[in-house]
Amino acid sequence: MQPIQLFDLASRQAEWLQARQEVVAGNIANANTPKYRAKDVTPFQAVLDNQNVAMARTNPAHLSGNDFSSSGNINVQEASLNQEIGVQESGNTVGLEDELSKSGEIKRQYSLNTALVSSFHRMMLMAVKQ
């Protein structure tokens, strides 16, 4: 029997979400700072690609899970320019609408992560009781 990697994967995603929230909060805090360049973290998929946690397929018709492999290095990089905002007169590239949207996305992802871990934990407890 193979060990269950869900808790490890969920923990890594929670770390990534925390790092992304810190970067987004920094962008919002510097929205009026002249020449500040908006930042973002590498996508979670890229973080997963740096590790060797492969997702398995139980049926050949399922989507390939070989794209996944878990995280370690979360890189902060300059965010791509929003075409609507662009570079403002002050040289700032932060778009508050984008940053607030990212913040909401982070909240939804964290809620999903927590719900999945909670459900899996309940399932494990029920299996142990049997």
N, C-alpha and C positions, 0 to 999 in steps of 0.2 A: 504494500500500500504506500502510495506517495504522500509526503507531508502536504498539508493544506497551506497554500501560499496566500490565501485571501487576506488574512490579518496583516501580513507583511506588506502586501500590495496596498491595502487601505492606509496603513501607517505612512508609507512613502507618499501616497497621494495627499494625505493630510499635511505632511511636511512641505510638499510642493505648493499646496493651497496657502499655507501660512506664509511662505516666501513670496508668493504672488500678491497676497493681500498687503504685505509690507511695502512692496514696490508700488502698487497702485495707490496706497495711502501716501507714499512719498511724492508721487506724481501730483496728487490732489493738493498736498500741502505746498507744492512749489508751482502751482498753476499761474501765479502772478510773478514768479521770479524771472527776470530778464535772462535770456539765452539758455534757459533750462531746457534740456532735451528729455522728452518722455521716455521712460524705460519700461521694459516688460521682461518676463522670464521666459526661458525656453519652454515650448509646449511640453505637457506631461508625456506625450508620446515620445518625444526626443529624449526625455529623461529616462523613460523605460527602455529605449533602445541601447542605453549605455550598460545595461545589466544583462544577465542571462536567465531571466525568469520567463520561460516560454509558456504560453497558453496552449493547452491541448485541445484538439478537435475530437469529438466523439463520433462525428459523422462527416464524411467527405463533402456533403452538401453545405455544411456550416462554413461561415466565413473563416478564413485562415487566421489563427491567433499568433502566427509567427512574427507579426509586426510588433508584438509586445515583448518587453524585457525589463526589468524594474530600475528604479532611480538611484542616484547617488549625487551626481553633480547637477546643481540647478544654476544655470548661468543667467546673469542679468545682462541684458543687451539693450541697445537703443531701439525703441519701438518704431515700427514703420509709420510713416506720415499718414495722417488722415487727410484724404483729398479735399474734404470740406473745410477743414481747419487750416492745414498746411503750416507753414512757419508764420507766426504772428509778427507784427512790427517789432516787438520786443525781442524777437529771436526765440521765443518760447514755442514748443510744439505740443503742449498738453491740451487736450480737448476734454473738458469736464464731462461732457455727455458720454464720451467713450470710456472714461475712467469710472464713472458711476455705473455704466453698463457692465464693465468688467467686474466691479464689486458685487453687483447682483448675481452675475454668473458664478463667481467664487462662492457666494452664499448658497446658491442652488447645488453646486457640486459638493460642497461640504455637507449639506443636509442629506444628499443622496448617499454619500460615503458613510455617514453616521447611521442612516437607516439600514443600509446593506450589512454593515458590521453588526448592528443590533439584531437584525433578523437572523443572520448566520449564527450569532452567539446563542440565541434562543433555540435554534435548530440543534446546535451541538449539545446544549443542556438537555433537550428532550431525548436525544439519541443516547446520552449517558444514563438517563433515568430508566430507559427501557431495559 
